[in-house]
């Protein structure tokens, strides 16, 4: 089975703000970035489309479904595909977060979450549960291709799962906005075809 992990396009707030699970606007170049994704997707209609329900993913999922001639009602939105929840830091500029709070998180973000937020370890657990429940059974049957439209943190968590990487090293993987990562799997074994195309 072919799996396409698709990161949402650029957001209007930029990288200077901790936006996590906040529903932020997309940048004005959305259509341009969306159209750069299309040539990298297969010409065959995907068997499945999964997406984070946040609007920056929802719009892209619906557009990709329309382009692939998939009924929008077939797009499956799953809360487990949301970005990391930054709790009290949501929509706060990174520069405005006190170092006394930020530094412990940066030193051990796998186990430490922002105040009233979640750790990367918690994100990994929910993403792994999504994969085991939704994708592994499909892959075992080799039932065509699937698109998963989601966020950078989720894709990094999945790559850690596939490659048996330490979660502490997840953010060594660079992912552009609007990028694709492709893998093939039979549900048990994974082959990464490319990352960040």
C-alpha angles and dihedrals in degrees: 000000000000117000123193115198106199123191117212118254126263119302128225095237093061127210097301094079128069098231103156108151096001114118100242130178121258122244118263091254093066096119092048092051092044091053091052089060097055100071090056094057123087120263090231117089111259115245093219139022121194125180146174108253093230111115096243088062098032093060093049092046092052092047093049090047091052091048091051093046093245120149108251089228088066093063106104114212115201127185090213088071093062121116122261112296108238096192112196090008095063109129092359117129109249089233090060096055109101113250089228088066100032100048098060090050093048090049093054111009090154092069103017122069129195113264107294089357135097135266122239087248090060090049089050091053095052093044091049089051090052091050094048094046102039111022109028094062091049093047091051087059092044090228103173128270134328134201119211111192109195148117138300095254092051094049091049090050091052092049089052088052094048096043098035090238125166109260087226088068097048095106092055084080110088116215124183123213109265092019130144130222117190131199138167122216143168090205094267106048127042132203118190108217095184143335129219100003 
